[in-house]
Amino acid sequence: MMTREEALAYGMSFDNVYEEKPFRDPNWQLVRIKGSKKTFLWIYEREGYINLNVKVNPEWRDFWRSTYESVTAGYHLNKEHWNTIILDGTVPEKEIKRMIAESYDLVTDSPTKRIYEAVKRIPKGHVATYGKIAEIAGDPRMARAVGNALHKNPDPEHIPCFRVVNAKGELAGAFAFGGEDVQAELLRADGVEVINGRVNLEKYGIKAASGRLPEI
């Protein structure tokens, strides 16, 4: 990814976004979220290179800056929450895309994102029901949405959907995990006892108080 056109095309590939040129200077292009109008990608040329401003989690901010010389503190933005990526060919394209995607995630507040974040926090050796994940994600009525989101899980390695069971402690159908007994095997490897396709929620279910999951 080296050009303005490539950066814009990737930014526009996300859901519910639009391009805007809010300044009189045509050099600046912004990609924003519809509705909230929040910007997650700034595109502009500076000192002969296309630059991208992306929002960053403060926990990752210094990692990116120290890993790549061409990732610097956000130009003309809050230095704590924004980084600038200089497209000079030294930052791998997959890392550029990752930083843009993380910026998008940070400025959106979609139910699916909140569901995935809740699932990530289920500790090893525990399970949570669809309803409990919905509650933690901010809407106890969207248990069905939890099932739909986990069925489309984009990153099973880091979003442990196998730790989610139904209200009776029953496991999901074989199709959801690529084969019969796969979820049971993953749970057993996690230290959770599975008997006749069911988990004892009293023993292994998370005990979330005040809408919070226990920390990992």
Secondary structure, 3 states (H helix, E strand, C coil): CCCHHHHHHHHCCCCCEEEECCCCCCCCEEEEECCCCCEEEEEEEECCEEEEEEECCHHHHHHHHHHCCCEEECCCCCCCCEEEEECCCCCCHHHHHHHHHHHHHHHCCCHHHHHHHHHHCCCCCCEEEHHHHHHHCCCCCCHHHHHHHHHCCCCCCCCCHHHEECCCCECCCHHHHCCCCHHHHHHHHCCCCCECCECCHHHHECCCECCECCCC
